[in-house]
Amino acid sequence: MPPVIVKRRTRGCARRVPPLGSYRQPAPRTTPAARRCPIATVASSGNSTAQALQFAESYVTEDLVLRTARSLAREVGVDAVTPGAGAALRLLAAAGNARAVVEIGTGTGVSGVWLLRGMRPDGVLTTIDVEVEHQRIARRIFVEAGFASGRTRIITGRALDVLPRLADGVYDLVFVDAEATGFTACVDAALRLLRPGGVLALNGTLAGGRIGDPAARDVETVTVRETIKAIRESEHWIPALLPVGHGLLAAVKC
Ligand SMILES: C[S@@+](CC[C@H](N)C(=O)[O-])C[C@H]1O[C@@H](n2cnc3c(N)ncnc32)[C@H](O)[C@@H]1O
């Protein structure tokens, strides 16, 4: 593993926004309909949509520690959250002034660092992963990012074995980023763990782009589809499906 030297940083709010560099936003298509409706502007061209999504993903940039965690994720075959999804997680943590967060799927710590940067300075991230090796890297990344060891509780094990041991109704945010087949059980657990007003964030809810394709009937897509439908129809959640990264479903517990 390469040595990592990074500037210590704490919460996102205290940081300067990095310059956007030389990126130039494409000129919008200017049909009358497009001028009336910004969505029509984006929908009018696949190329513009792709550029706009790319711009959104790179709007908040990653520092050396996040780039290192991402590169290590690739090395061990972990699909880390994208920068756009990471920024959304930081936003959710900061908006909720989160002190207690549960993460299912530590990976090499990319999402964990984003979450910690949005949480209160005294907040604790409880992060669960079945792979010791992933967590060994994540532990080092959290230290390199400047977080004291007391800011993270790293638990090795299968989510469904660990979650029952966590306390009811005390968590501000639960982030689920593991196999889709476990989504239903993780959502049930999140409902128990979160305080009222707490937020569930479920990653991968665009099912690799297949979510809107009625012909896609593979197990993963069907599971994701059923899970997000159940959340939308539940009286316990106020949801929104954010099209960042692989799709981030965010839902507030009523
Ligand atoms: C997509 S990666 C997480 C990436 C991480 N959230 C990030 O952005 O850096 C999924 C992780 O979930 C872990 N995992 C898979 N199934 C699990 C389970 N049943 N319980 C706990 N962890 C699991 C894998 O070992 C892997 O590290």
The ligand as a Gaussian input file, in Angstrom:
#p B3LYP/6-31G(d) Opt

LIG

0 1
 C      -20.055000      -1.692000      -2.313000
 S      -18.929000      -2.166000      -1.088000
 C      -18.998000      -0.857000       0.085000
 C      -18.255000       0.349000      -0.364000
 C      -18.176000       1.432000       0.681000
 N      -19.480000       1.794000       1.204000
 C      -17.526000       2.657000       0.091000
 O      -18.184000       3.434000      -0.621000
 O      -16.333000       2.844000       0.301000
 C      -19.832000      -3.403000      -0.265000
 C      -19.167000      -3.932000       0.994000
 O      -20.140000      -4.703000       1.688000
 C      -19.521000      -5.826000       2.235000
 N      -20.573000      -6.817000       2.427000
 C      -21.182000      -7.586000       1.489000
 N      -22.152000      -8.320000       2.042000
 C      -22.176000      -8.016000       3.370000
 C      -22.951000      -8.448000       4.480000
 N      -23.918000      -9.351000       4.349000
 N      -22.697000      -7.912000       5.687000
 C      -21.718000      -6.982000       5.844000
 N      -20.942000      -6.548000       4.821000
 C      -21.158000      -7.046000       3.610000
 C      -18.435000      -6.212000       1.251000
 O      -17.409000      -6.928000       1.882000
 C      -17.989000      -4.841000       0.740000
 O      -16.873000      -4.369000       1.447000

